[in-house]
Amino acid sequence: GGRPAGGTQNSGPVNKRADGFGHVIRHDGLITPDQCGAPIIDLDGNVRGLNIARSDRTCTFALSAKRVNEVVEQLLKTADGGK
């Protein structure tokens, strides 16, 4: 089952990889797959998350700013040889 990767579903473009991310924030922001990677900014100008995938016509996935920081810190440790 499941939906086919990539293409369109319900008349809206989706990302080729749109699942398997673990804990995400689901929202209905109108973005296209090529806009993923854009930050989610609150009304006070604070970054609250990062859009990572367009799942279907009505659902976009994002990582919280906290989770993005955790991932970046881990990547930096790996790149720095674990120092």
BELUR-V605972 format. One record per residue. OMEGA is omega in degrees with one decimal (999 if undefined). Layout:
omega->{OMEGA/OMEGA}
//
This chain:
omega->{-179.9/-179.4/176.4/178.7/177.3/177.3/179.2/172.5/-178.1/175.1/177.4/179.7/177.8/177.2/176.5/174.1/-175.9/176.0/178.8/-176.6/-172.9/-177.2/179.0/170.2/175.8/176.0/-176.2/177.3/-178.1/175.3/176.4/-177.7/-179.3/176.6/177.3/-172.3/178.8/179.7/170.0/-174.5/178.8/-176.1/177.6/178.3/178.9/176.6/-178.1/-179.6/-177.6/176.9/-177.0/-179.1/171.5/-174.1/175.5/-174.1/-174.0/-173.6/174.2/177.9/177.3/170.8/176.4/178.2/178.3/-179.4/177.3/178.7/178.8/-179.2/180.0/178.4/178.9/178.2/177.8/177.2/179.5/-178.7/-176.7/179.5/177.9/-179.2/999}
//
